[in-house]
Amino acid sequence: MKKGFLFISCEEAMHICDKAQYGEATWWEKVELKIRLSWCHFTKGYAKKNTLLTTFINQQKVECLQRKERDLLQQVLEQELKQQQ
């Protein structure tokens, strides 16, 4: 699809939206995105869901297992599988 001076495709708008979430979008890309968001309901919905997802991910306090804990869990799982056979 041919890109106009101020008009971008939905796919490009979604890509810029993702970049903006991580602070990687340029000033001009943000301007193009704002113009697209002013009239495109699909892109507006994508941006809203993307922002909501980023907010939820940032609010989570995920604690990962340590290497020893993972190894122990793996051993227990293997033992249980052997017992079931």
PDB file of N, CA, C and O in Angstrom:
ATOM      1  N   MET A   1       0.843  -1.177   0.000  1.00  0.00           N
ATOM      2  CA  MET A   1       0.000   0.000   0.000  1.00  0.00           C
ATOM      3  C   MET A   1       0.888   1.240   0.000  1.00  0.00           C
ATOM      4  O   MET A   1       1.865   1.313   0.746  1.00  0.00           O
ATOM      5  N   LYS A   2       0.550   2.193  -0.824  1.00  0.00           N
ATOM      6  CA  LYS A   2       1.335   3.417  -0.927  1.00  0.00           C
ATOM      7  C   LYS A   2       1.074   4.304   0.282  1.00  0.00           C
ATOM      8  O   LYS A   2      -0.068   4.515   0.690  1.00  0.00           O
ATOM      9  N   LYS A   3       2.140   4.806   0.829  1.00  0.00           N
ATOM     10  CA  LYS A   3       2.046   5.659   2.010  1.00  0.00           C
ATOM     11  C   LYS A   3       1.929   7.113   1.577  1.00  0.00           C
ATOM     12  O   LYS A   3       2.679   7.582   0.721  1.00  0.00           O
ATOM     13  N   GLY A   4       0.990   7.810   2.171  1.00  0.00           N
ATOM     14  CA  GLY A   4       0.843   9.224   1.901  1.00  0.00           C
ATOM     15  C   GLY A   4       1.745  10.031   2.829  1.00  0.00           C
ATOM     16  O   GLY A   4       2.464   9.471   3.656  1.00  0.00           O
ATOM     17  N   PHE A   5       1.696  11.321   2.685  1.00  0.00           N
ATOM     18  CA  PHE A   5       2.538  12.198   3.501  1.00  0.00           C
ATOM     19  C   PHE A   5       2.189  12.091   4.978  1.00  0.00           C
ATOM     20  O   PHE A   5       3.083  11.988   5.817  1.00  0.00           O
ATOM     21  N   LEU A   6       0.919  12.114   5.302  1.00  0.00           N
ATOM     22  CA  LEU A   6       0.490  12.041   6.700  1.00  0.00           C
ATOM     23  C   LEU A   6      -0.293  10.781   7.026  1.00  0.00           C
ATOM     24  O   LEU A   6      -0.564  10.509   8.196  1.00  0.00           O
ATOM     25  N   PHE A   7      -0.658  10.014   6.018  1.00  0.00           N
ATOM     26  CA  PHE A   7      -1.517   8.862   6.255  1.00  0.00           C
ATOM     27  C   PHE A   7      -0.717   7.573   6.171  1.00  0.00           C
ATOM     28  O   PHE A   7       0.011   7.337   5.207  1.00  0.00           O
ATOM     29  N   ILE A   8      -0.865   6.748   7.191  1.00  0.00           N
ATOM     30  CA  ILE A   8      -0.162   5.473   7.261  1.00  0.00           C
ATOM     31  C   ILE A   8      -1.180   4.346   7.296  1.00  0.00           C
ATOM     32  O   ILE A   8      -2.343   4.571   7.628  1.00  0.00           O
ATOM     33  N   SER A   9      -0.758   3.150   6.960  1.00  0.00           N
ATOM     34  CA  SER A   9      -1.664   2.003   6.979  1.00  0.00           C
ATOM     35  C   SER A   9      -1.907   1.553   8.414  1.00  0.00           C
ATOM     36  O   SER A   9      -1.200   1.957   9.337  1.00  0.00           O
ATOM     37  N   CYS A  10      -2.919   0.712   8.581  1.00  0.00           N
ATOM     38  CA  CYS A  10      -3.219   0.168   9.912  1.00  0.00           C
ATOM     39  C   CYS A  10      -2.040  -0.648  10.434  1.00  0.00           C
ATOM     40  O   CYS A  10      -1.690  -0.560  11.611  1.00  0.00           O
ATOM     41  N   GLU A  11      -1.430  -1.442   9.553  1.00  0.00           N
ATOM     42  CA  GLU A  11      -0.306  -2.278   9.969  1.00  0.00           C
ATOM     43  C   GLU A  11       0.856  -1.427  10.468  1.00  0.00           C
ATOM     44  O   GLU A  11       1.476  -1.736  11.486  1.00  0.00           O
ATOM     45  N   GLU A  12       1.143  -0.353   9.738  1.00  0.00           N
ATOM     46  CA  GLU A  12       2.228   0.532  10.149  1.00  0.00           C
ATOM     47  C   GLU A  12       1.870   1.258  11.445  1.00  0.00           C
ATOM     48  O   GLU A  12       2.732   1.476  12.296  1.00  0.00           O
ATOM     49  N   ALA A  13       0.607   1.630  11.593  1.00  0.00           N
ATOM     50  CA  ALA A  13       0.162   2.297  12.821  1.00  0.00           C
ATOM     51  C   ALA A  13       0.313   1.373  14.025  1.00  0.00           C
ATOM     52  O   ALA A  13       0.718   1.811  15.102  1.00  0.00           O
ATOM     53  N   MET A  14      -0.010   0.098  13.843  1.00  0.00           N
ATOM     54  CA  MET A  14       0.133  -0.867  14.941  1.00  0.00           C
ATOM     55  C   MET A  14       1.606  -1.040  15.315  1.00  0.00           C
ATOM     56  O   MET A  14       1.948  -1.153  16.492  1.00  0.00           O
ATOM     57  N   HIS A  15       2.462  -1.059  14.309  1.00  0.00           N
ATOM     58  CA  HIS A  15       3.900  -1.184  14.572  1.00  0.00           C
ATOM     59  C   HIS A  15       4.412   0.035  15.338  1.00  0.00           C
ATOM     60  O   HIS A  15       5.181  -0.101  16.290  1.00  0.00           O
ATOM     61  N   ILE A  16       3.987   1.210  14.925  1.00  0.00           N
ATOM     62  CA  ILE A  16       4.403   2.439  15.610  1.00  0.00           C
ATOM     63  C   ILE A  16       3.840   2.469  17.028  1.00  0.00           C
ATOM     64  O   ILE A  16       4.507   2.934  17.953  1.00  0.00           O
ATOM     65  N   CYS A  17       2.619   1.976  17.199  1.00  0.00           N
ATOM     66  CA  CYS A  17       2.007   1.897  18.527  1.00  0.00           C
ATOM     67  C   CYS A  17       2.852   1.026  19.449  1.00  0.00           C
ATOM     68  O   CYS A  17       3.098   1.386  20.601  1.00  0.00           O
ATOM     69  N   ASP A  18       3.295  -0.123  18.937  1.00  0.00           N
ATOM     70  CA  ASP A  18       4.157  -1.002  19.725  1.00  0.00           C
ATOM     71  C   ASP A  18       5.471  -0.308  20.075  1.00  0.00           C
ATOM     72  O   ASP A  18       5.945  -0.403  21.207  1.00  0.00           O
ATOM     73  N   LYS A  19       6.056   0.387  19.104  1.00  0.00           N
ATOM     74  CA  LYS A  19       7.307   1.098  19.352  1.00  0.00           C
ATOM     75  C   LYS A  19       7.116   2.202  20.383  1.00  0.00           C
ATOM     76  O   LYS A  19       7.983   2.428  21.226  1.00  0.00           O
ATOM     77  N   ALA A  20       5.981   2.888  20.313  1.00  0.00           N
ATOM     78  CA  ALA A  20       5.704   3.980  21.250  1.00  0.00           C
ATOM     79  C   ALA A  20       5.570   3.459  22.672  1.00  0.00           C
ATOM     80  O   ALA A  20       5.952   4.145  23.620  1.00  0.00           O
ATOM     81  N   GLN A  21       5.031   2.253  22.834  1.00  0.00           N
ATOM     82  CA  GLN A  21       4.886   1.664  24.167  1.00  0.00           C
ATOM     83  C   GLN A  21       6.241   1.489  24.851  1.00  0.00           C
ATOM     84  O   GLN A  21       6.348   1.582  26.074  1.00  0.00           O
ATOM     85  N   TYR A  22       7.270   1.237  24.048  1.00  0.00           N
ATOM     86  CA  TYR A  22       8.603   1.010  24.597  1.00  0.00           C
ATOM     87  C   TYR A  22       9.521   2.216  24.446  1.00  0.00           C
ATOM     88  O   TYR A  22      10.722   2.119  24.700  1.00  0.00           O
ATOM     89  N   GLY A  23       8.967   3.343  24.038  1.00  0.00           N
ATOM     90  CA  GLY A  23       9.749   4.570  23.917  1.00  0.00           C
ATOM     91  C   GLY A  23      10.701   4.569  22.738  1.00  0.00           C
ATOM     92  O   GLY A  23      11.706   5.280  22.761  1.00  0.00           O
ATOM     93  N   GLU A  24      10.410   3.784  21.700  1.00  0.00           N
ATOM     94  CA  GLU A  24      11.299   3.685  20.554  1.00  0.00           C
ATOM     95  C   GLU A  24      10.793   4.435  19.326  1.00  0.00           C
ATOM     96  O   GLU A  24      11.491   4.488  18.314  1.00  0.00           O
ATOM     97  N   ALA A  25       9.611   5.009  19.392  1.00  0.00           N
ATOM     98  CA  ALA A  25       9.032   5.722  18.251  1.00  0.00           C
ATOM     99  C   ALA A  25       9.614   7.126  18.166  1.00  0.00           C
ATOM    100  O   ALA A  25       9.845   7.785  19.180  1.00  0.00           O
ATOM    101  N   THR A  26       9.842   7.565  16.939  1.00  0.00           N
ATOM    102  CA  THR A  26      10.344   8.919  16.727  1.00  0.00           C
ATOM    103  C   THR A  26       9.208   9.920  16.889  1.00  0.00           C
ATOM    104  O   THR A  26       8.036   9.550  16.959  1.00  0.00           O
ATOM    105  N   TRP A  27       9.574  11.175  16.947  1.00  0.00           N
ATOM    106  CA  TRP A  27       8.595  12.229  17.081  1.00  0.00           C
ATOM    107  C   TRP A  27       7.634  12.210  15.893  1.00  0.00           C
ATOM    108  O   TRP A  27       6.422  12.318  16.078  1.00  0.00           O
ATOM    109  N   TRP A  28       8.163  12.073  14.681  1.00  0.00           N
ATOM    110  CA  TRP A  28       7.329  12.082  13.487  1.00  0.00           C
ATOM    111  C   TRP A  28       6.394  10.873  13.445  1.00  0.00           C
ATOM    112  O   TRP A  28       5.243  10.998  13.028  1.00  0.00           O
ATOM    113  N   GLU A  29       6.876   9.712  13.868  1.00  0.00           N
ATOM    114  CA  GLU A  29       6.028   8.522  13.917  1.00  0.00           C
ATOM    115  C   GLU A  29       4.857   8.726  14.875  1.00  0.00           C
ATOM    116  O   GLU A  29       3.735   8.299  14.602  1.00  0.00           O
ATOM    117  N   LYS A  30       5.133   9.379  15.989  1.00  0.00           N
ATOM    118  CA  LYS A  30       4.062   9.655  16.948  1.00  0.00           C
ATOM    119  C   LYS A  30       3.011  10.595  16.352  1.00  0.00           C
ATOM    120  O   LYS A  30       1.817  10.439  16.605  1.00  0.00           O
ATOM    121  N   VAL A  31       3.462  11.567  15.561  1.00  0.00           N
ATOM    122  CA  VAL A  31       2.532  12.485  14.896  1.00  0.00           C
ATOM    123  C   VAL A  31       1.659  11.705  13.916  1.00  0.00           C
ATOM    124  O   VAL A  31       0.440  11.872  13.898  1.00  0.00           O
ATOM    125  N   GLU A  32       2.282  10.856  13.104  1.00  0.00           N
ATOM    126  CA  GLU A  32       1.531  10.037  12.152  1.00  0.00           C
ATOM    127  C   GLU A  32       0.524   9.136  12.871  1.00  0.00           C
ATOM    128  O   GLU A  32      -0.608   8.965  12.419  1.00  0.00           O
ATOM    129  N   LEU A  33       0.952   8.568  13.987  1.00  0.00           N
ATOM    130  CA  LEU A  33       0.067   7.695  14.756  1.00  0.00           C
ATOM    131  C   LEU A  33      -1.122   8.471  15.311  1.00  0.00           C
ATOM    132  O   LEU A  33      -2.256   7.994  15.257  1.00  0.00           O
ATOM    133  N   LYS A  34      -0.872   9.655  15.838  1.00  0.00           N
ATOM    134  CA  LYS A  34      -1.964  10.482  16.386  1.00  0.00           C
ATOM    135  C   LYS A  34      -2.989  10.818  15.297  1.00  0.00           C
ATOM    136  O   LYS A  34      -4.194  10.816  15.549  1.00  0.00           O
ATOM    137  N   ILE A  35      -2.505  11.104  14.093  1.00  0.00           N
ATOM    138  CA  ILE A  35      -3.425  11.405  12.997  1.00  0.00           C
ATOM    139  C   ILE A  35      -4.262  10.171  12.675  1.00  0.00           C
ATOM    140  O   ILE A  35      -5.473  10.266  12.477  1.00  0.00           O
ATOM    141  N   ARG A  36      -3.606   9.012  12.624  1.00  0.00           N
ATOM    142  CA  ARG A  36      -4.329   7.764  12.336  1.00  0.00           C
ATOM    143  C   ARG A  36      -5.344   7.458  13.439  1.00  0.00           C
ATOM    144  O   ARG A  36      -6.461   7.026  13.154  1.00  0.00           O
ATOM    145  N   LEU A  37      -4.957   7.680  14.696  1.00  0.00           N
ATOM    146  CA  LEU A  37      -5.852   7.413  15.819  1.00  0.00           C
ATOM    147  C   LEU A  37      -7.074   8.333  15.826  1.00  0.00           C
ATOM    148  O   LEU A  37      -8.115   7.976  16.376  1.00  0.00           O
ATOM    149  N   SER A  38      -6.950   9.515  15.219  1.00  0.00           N
ATOM    150  CA  SER A  38      -8.052  10.472  15.234  1.00  0.00           C
ATOM    151  C   SER A  38      -9.245  10.011  14.399  1.00  0.00           C
ATOM    152  O   SER A  38     -10.362  10.480  14.616  1.00  0.00           O
ATOM    153  N   TRP A  39      -9.028   9.099  13.446  1.00  0.00           N
ATOM    154  CA  TRP A  39     -10.141   8.682  12.604  1.00  0.00           C
ATOM    155  C   TRP A  39     -10.313   7.169  12.448  1.00  0.00           C
ATOM    156  O   TRP A  39     -11.354   6.735  11.953  1.00  0.00           O
ATOM    157  N   CYS A  40      -9.361   6.369  12.840  1.00  0.00           N
ATOM    158  CA  CYS A  40      -9.448   4.925  12.629  1.00  0.00           C
ATOM    159  C   CYS A  40      -9.827   4.215  13.928  1.00  0.00           C
ATOM    160  O   CYS A  40      -9.043   4.189  14.877  1.00  0.00           O
ATOM    161  N   HIS A  41     -11.013   3.647  13.969  1.00  0.00           N
ATOM    162  CA  HIS A  41     -11.499   2.967  15.168  1.00  0.00           C
ATOM    163  C   HIS A  41     -10.734   1.672  15.442  1.00  0.00           C
ATOM    164  O   HIS A  41     -10.525   1.303  16.597  1.00  0.00           O
ATOM    165  N   PHE A  42     -10.322   0.988  14.382  1.00  0.00           N
ATOM    166  CA  PHE A  42      -9.579  -0.257  14.553  1.00  0.00           C
ATOM    167  C   PHE A  42      -8.230   0.005  15.222  1.00  0.00           C
ATOM    168  O   PHE A  42      -7.857  -0.688  16.169  1.00  0.00           O
ATOM    169  N   THR A  43      -7.506   0.999  14.729  1.00  0.00           N
ATOM    170  CA  THR A  43      -6.211   1.346  15.308  1.00  0.00           C
ATOM    171  C   THR A  43      -6.374   1.885  16.719  1.00  0.00           C
ATOM    172  O   THR A  43      -5.549   1.612  17.591  1.00  0.00           O
ATOM    173  N   LYS A  44      -7.422   2.639  16.944  1.00  0.00           N
ATOM    174  CA  LYS A  44      -7.695   3.183  18.279  1.00  0.00           C
ATOM    175  C   LYS A  44      -7.939   2.044  19.274  1.00  0.00           C
ATOM    176  O   LYS A  44      -7.445   2.086  20.401  1.00  0.00           O
ATOM    177  N   GLY A  45      -8.693   1.037  18.859  1.00  0.00           N
ATOM    178  CA  GLY A  45      -8.951  -0.121  19.711  1.00  0.00           C
ATOM    179  C   GLY A  45      -7.677  -0.899  19.999  1.00  0.00           C
ATOM    180  O   GLY A  45      -7.457  -1.350  21.123  1.00  0.00           O
ATOM    181  N   TYR A  46      -6.834  -1.055  18.976  1.00  0.00           N
ATOM    182  CA  TYR A  46      -5.563  -1.753  19.155  1.00  0.00           C
ATOM    183  C   TYR A  46      -4.684  -1.013  20.161  1.00  0.00           C
ATOM    184  O   TYR A  46      -4.088  -1.629  21.044  1.00  0.00           O
ATOM    185  N   ALA A  47      -4.607   0.301  20.024  1.00  0.00           N
ATOM    186  CA  ALA A  47      -3.780   1.102  20.929  1.00  0.00           C
ATOM    187  C   ALA A  47      -4.290   1.010  22.364  1.00  0.00           C
ATOM    188  O   ALA A  47      -3.502   0.940  23.307  1.00  0.00           O
ATOM    189  N   LYS A  48      -5.609   1.010  22.522  1.00  0.00           N
ATOM    190  CA  LYS A  48      -6.193   0.920  23.858  1.00  0.00           C
ATOM    191  C   LYS A  48      -5.874  -0.430  24.500  1.00  0.00           C
ATOM    192  O   LYS A  48      -5.481  -0.490  25.665  1.00  0.00           O
ATOM    193  N   LYS A  49      -6.044  -1.514  23.733  1.00  0.00           N
ATOM    194  CA  LYS A  49      -5.736  -2.846  24.257  1.00  0.00           C
ATOM    195  C   LYS A  49      -4.240  -2.996  24.538  1.00  0.00           C
ATOM    196  O   LYS A  49      -3.854  -3.630  25.519  1.00  0.00           O
ATOM    197  N   ASN A  50      -3.412  -2.422  23.691  1.00  0.00           N
ATOM    198  CA  ASN A  50      -1.968  -2.493  23.870  1.00  0.00           C
ATOM    199  C   ASN A  50      -1.544  -1.773  25.153  1.00  0.00           C
ATOM    200  O   ASN A  50      -0.699  -2.269  25.898  1.00  0.00           O
ATOM    201  N   THR A  51      -2.126  -0.617  25.403  1.00  0.00           N
ATOM    202  CA  THR A  51      -1.828   0.138  26.620  1.00  0.00           C
ATOM    203  C   THR A  51      -2.295  -0.624  27.855  1.00  0.00           C
ATOM    204  O   THR A  51      -1.590  -0.671  28.864  1.00  0.00           O
ATOM    205  N   LEU A  52      -3.474  -1.214  27.775  1.00  0.00           N
ATOM    206  CA  LEU A  52      -4.013  -1.983  28.890  1.00  0.00           C
ATOM    207  C   LEU A  52      -3.135  -3.201  29.190  1.00  0.00           C
ATOM    208  O   LEU A  52      -2.856  -3.500  30.351  1.00  0.00           O
ATOM    209  N   LEU A  53      -2.707  -3.892  28.151  1.00  0.00           N
ATOM    210  CA  LEU A  53      -1.843  -5.053  28.321  1.00  0.00           C
ATOM    211  C   LEU A  53      -0.516  -4.654  28.964  1.00  0.00           C
ATOM    212  O   LEU A  53      -0.040  -5.331  29.875  1.00  0.00           O
ATOM    213  N   THR A  54       0.073  -3.578  28.503  1.00  0.00           N
ATOM    214  CA  THR A  54       1.333  -3.100  29.075  1.00  0.00           C
ATOM    215  C   THR A  54       1.151  -2.738  30.546  1.00  0.00           C
ATOM    216  O   THR A  54       2.020  -3.033  31.365  1.00  0.00           O
ATOM    217  N   THR A  55       0.031  -2.102  30.889  1.00  0.00           N
ATOM    218  CA  THR A  55      -0.248  -1.743  32.276  1.00  0.00           C
ATOM    219  C   THR A  55      -0.346  -2.982  33.153  1.00  0.00           C
ATOM    220  O   THR A  55       0.232  -3.021  34.240  1.00  0.00           O
ATOM    221  N   PHE A  56      -1.075  -3.997  32.690  1.00  0.00           N
ATOM    222  CA  PHE A  56      -1.225  -5.230  33.462  1.00  0.00           C
ATOM    223  C   PHE A  56       0.104  -5.947  33.651  1.00  0.00           C
ATOM    224  O   PHE A  56       0.394  -6.450  34.736  1.00  0.00           O
ATOM    225  N   ILE A  57       0.894  -5.991  32.616  1.00  0.00           N
ATOM    226  CA  ILE A  57       2.193  -6.669  32.709  1.00  0.00           C
ATOM    227  C   ILE A  57       3.105  -5.941  33.692  1.00  0.00           C
ATOM    228  O   ILE A  57       3.809  -6.580  34.474  1.00  0.00           O
ATOM    229  N   ASN A  58       3.096  -4.629  33.657  1.00  0.00           N
ATOM    230  CA  ASN A  58       3.945  -3.856  34.570  1.00  0.00           C
ATOM    231  C   ASN A  58       3.493  -3.961  36.021  1.00  0.00           C
ATOM    232  O   ASN A  58       4.310  -3.810  36.929  1.00  0.00           O
ATOM    233  N   GLN A  59       2.208  -4.218  36.257  1.00  0.00           N
ATOM    234  CA  GLN A  59       1.689  -4.325  37.621  1.00  0.00           C
ATOM    235  C   GLN A  59       1.968  -5.678  38.253  1.00  0.00           C
ATOM    236  O   GLN A  59       1.956  -5.794  39.479  1.00  0.00           O
ATOM    237  N   GLN A  60       2.216  -6.688  37.460  1.00  0.00           N
ATOM    238  CA  GLN A  60       2.433  -8.033  37.985  1.00  0.00           C
ATOM    239  C   GLN A  60       3.771  -8.132  38.709  1.00  0.00           C
ATOM    240  O   GLN A  60       4.776  -7.560  38.288  1.00  0.00           O
ATOM    241  N   LYS A  61       3.749  -8.863  39.789  1.00  0.00           N
ATOM    242  CA  LYS A  61       4.970  -9.099  40.553  1.00  0.00           C
ATOM    243  C   LYS A  61       5.299 -10.578  40.408  1.00  0.00           C
ATOM    244  O   LYS A  61       5.000 -11.386  41.288  1.00  0.00           O
ATOM    245  N   VAL A  62       5.909 -10.911  39.303  1.00  0.00           N
ATOM    246  CA  VAL A  62       6.217 -12.297  38.985  1.00  0.00           C
ATOM    247  C   VAL A  62       7.563 -12.671  39.598  1.00  0.00           C
ATOM    248  O   VAL A  62       8.564 -11.976  39.424  1.00  0.00           O
ATOM    249  N   GLU A  63       7.554 -13.771  40.310  1.00  0.00           N
ATOM    250  CA  GLU A  63       8.791 -14.287  40.880  1.00  0.00           C
ATOM    251  C   GLU A  63       9.129 -15.586  40.157  1.00  0.00           C
ATOM    252  O   GLU A  63       8.317 -16.510  40.127  1.00  0.00           O
ATOM    253  N   CYS A  64      10.286 -15.656  39.592  1.00  0.00           N
ATOM    254  CA  CYS A  64      10.701 -16.840  38.851  1.00  0.00           C
ATOM    255  C   CYS A  64      11.391 -17.828  39.790  1.00  0.00           C
ATOM    256  O   CYS A  64      11.954 -17.456  40.820  1.00  0.00           O
ATOM    257  N   LEU A  65      11.327 -19.078  39.400  1.00  0.00           N
ATOM    258  CA  LEU A  65      12.006 -20.109  40.177  1.00  0.00           C
ATOM    259  C   LEU A  65      13.515 -20.015  39.994  1.00  0.00           C
ATOM    260  O   LEU A  65      14.011 -19.673  38.920  1.00  0.00           O
ATOM    261  N   GLN A  66      14.223 -20.324  41.058  1.00  0.00           N
ATOM    262  CA  GLN A  66      15.677 -20.409  40.968  1.00  0.00           C
ATOM    263  C   GLN A  66      16.041 -21.696  40.244  1.00  0.00           C
ATOM    264  O   GLN A  66      15.207 -22.594  40.126  1.00  0.00           O
ATOM    265  N   ARG A  67      17.240 -21.796  39.771  1.00  0.00           N
ATOM    266  CA  ARG A  67      17.690 -22.978  39.015  1.00  0.00           C
ATOM    267  C   ARG A  67      17.530 -24.259  39.840  1.00  0.00           C
ATOM    268  O   ARG A  67      17.062 -25.272  39.320  1.00  0.00           O
ATOM    269  N   LYS A  68      17.909 -24.223  41.102  1.00  0.00           N
ATOM    270  CA  LYS A  68      17.787 -25.408  41.965  1.00  0.00           C
ATOM    271  C   LYS A  68      16.330 -25.827  42.119  1.00  0.00           C
ATOM    272  O   LYS A  68      16.015 -27.017  42.110  1.00  0.00           O
ATOM    273  N   GLU A  69      15.448 -24.849  42.259  1.00  0.00           N
ATOM    274  CA  GLU A  69      14.022 -25.145  42.403  1.00  0.00           C
ATOM    275  C   GLU A  69      13.457 -25.778  41.130  1.00  0.00           C
ATOM    276  O   GLU A  69      12.654 -26.709  41.202  1.00  0.00           O
ATOM    277  N   ARG A  70      13.873 -25.279  39.973  1.00  0.00           N
ATOM    278  CA  ARG A  70      13.424 -25.858  38.704  1.00  0.00           C
ATOM    279  C   ARG A  70      13.910 -27.285  38.543  1.00  0.00           C
ATOM    280  O   ARG A  70      13.159 -28.160  38.112  1.00  0.00           O
ATOM    281  N   ASP A  71      15.184 -27.523  38.895  1.00  0.00           N
ATOM    282  CA  ASP A  71      15.738 -28.877  38.792  1.00  0.00           C
ATOM    283  C   ASP A  71      14.994 -29.839  39.710  1.00  0.00           C
ATOM    284  O   ASP A  71      14.690 -30.963  39.310  1.00  0.00           O
ATOM    285  N   LEU A  72      14.700 -29.414  40.928  1.00  0.00           N
ATOM    286  CA  LEU A  72      13.969 -30.246  41.870  1.00  0.00           C
ATOM    287  C   LEU A  72      12.557 -30.539  41.348  1.00  0.00           C
ATOM    288  O   LEU A  72      12.086 -31.673  41.428  1.00  0.00           O
ATOM    289  N   LEU A  73      11.906 -29.544  40.830  1.00  0.00           N
ATOM    290  CA  LEU A  73      10.576 -29.716  40.266  1.00  0.00           C
ATOM    291  C   LEU A  73      10.611 -30.687  39.086  1.00  0.00           C
ATOM    292  O   LEU A  73       9.715 -31.518  38.941  1.00  0.00           O
ATOM    293  N   GLN A  74      11.624 -30.588  38.256  1.00  0.00           N
ATOM    294  CA  GLN A  74      11.782 -31.485  37.120  1.00  0.00           C
ATOM    295  C   GLN A  74      11.967 -32.931  37.592  1.00  0.00           C
ATOM    296  O   GLN A  74      11.388 -33.853  37.018  1.00  0.00           O
ATOM    297  N   GLN A  75      12.767 -33.121  38.626  1.00  0.00           N
ATOM    298  CA  GLN A  75      13.005 -34.457  39.159  1.00  0.00           C
ATOM    299  C   GLN A  75      11.713 -35.060  39.727  1.00  0.00           C
ATOM    300  O   GLN A  75      11.412 -36.229  39.486  1.00  0.00           O
ATOM    301  N   VAL A  76      10.971 -34.272  40.465  1.00  0.00           N
ATOM    302  CA  VAL A  76       9.713 -34.741  41.045  1.00  0.00           C
ATOM    303  C   VAL A  76       8.740 -35.115  39.924  1.00  0.00           C
ATOM    304  O   VAL A  76       8.064 -36.140  40.010  1.00  0.00           O
ATOM    305  N   LEU A  77       8.665 -34.316  38.903  1.00  0.00           N
ATOM    306  CA  LEU A  77       7.784 -34.591  37.780  1.00  0.00           C
ATOM    307  C   LEU A  77       8.177 -35.884  37.080  1.00  0.00           C
ATOM    308  O   LEU A  77       7.311 -36.693  36.747  1.00  0.00           O
ATOM    309  N   GLU A  78       9.462 -36.087  36.855  1.00  0.00           N
ATOM    310  CA  GLU A  78       9.940 -37.311  36.210  1.00  0.00           C
ATOM    311  C   GLU A  78       9.634 -38.531  37.061  1.00  0.00           C
ATOM    312  O   GLU A  78       9.246 -39.571  36.528  1.00  0.00           O
ATOM    313  N   GLN A  79       9.800 -38.425  38.372  1.00  0.00           N
ATOM    314  CA  GLN A  79       9.487 -39.542  39.273  1.00  0.00           C
ATOM    315  C   GLN A  79       8.000 -39.884  39.233  1.00  0.00           C
ATOM    316  O   GLN A  79       7.628 -41.057  39.213  1.00  0.00           O
ATOM    317  N   GLU A  80       7.163 -38.867  39.222  1.00  0.00           N
ATOM    318  CA  GLU A  80       5.717 -39.102  39.152  1.00  0.00           C
ATOM    319  C   GLU A  80       5.321 -39.771  37.841  1.00  0.00           C
ATOM    320  O   GLU A  80       4.446 -40.636  37.819  1.00  0.00           O
ATOM    321  N   LEU A  81       5.957 -39.375  36.767  1.00  0.00           N
ATOM    322  CA  LEU A  81       5.654 -39.980  35.474  1.00  0.00           C
ATOM    323  C   LEU A  81       6.090 -41.445  35.430  1.00  0.00           C
ATOM    324  O   LEU A  81       5.400 -42.283  34.851  1.00  0.00           O
ATOM    325  N   LYS A  82       7.220 -41.746  36.034  1.00  0.00           N
ATOM    326  CA  LYS A  82       7.714 -43.133  36.075  1.00  0.00           C
ATOM    327  C   LYS A  82       6.763 -43.999  36.906  1.00  0.00           C
ATOM    328  O   LYS A  82       6.499 -45.145  36.543  1.00  0.00           O
ATOM    329  N   GLN A  83       6.255 -43.470  38.001  1.00  0.00           N
ATOM    330  CA  GLN A  83       5.349 -44.220  38.868  1.00  0.00           C
ATOM    331  C   GLN A  83       4.021 -44.506  38.186  1.00  0.00           C
ATOM    332  O   GLN A  83       3.394 -45.530  38.460  1.00  0.00           O
ATOM    333  N   GLN A  84       3.587 -43.626  37.310  1.00  0.00           N
ATOM    334  CA  GLN A  84       2.309 -43.797  36.619  1.00  0.00           C
ATOM    335  C   GLN A  84       2.386 -44.850  35.516  1.00  0.00           C
ATOM    336  O   GLN A  84       1.359 -45.383  35.097  1.00  0.00           O
ATOM    337  N   GLN A  85       3.585 -45.151  35.046  1.00  0.00           N
ATOM    338  CA  GLN A  85       3.740 -46.120  33.950  1.00  0.00           C
ATOM    339  C   GLN A  85       3.685 -47.478  34.447  1.00  0.00           C
ATOM    340  O   GLN A  85       3.797 -48.425  33.669  1.00  0.00           O
TER     341      GLN A  85
END
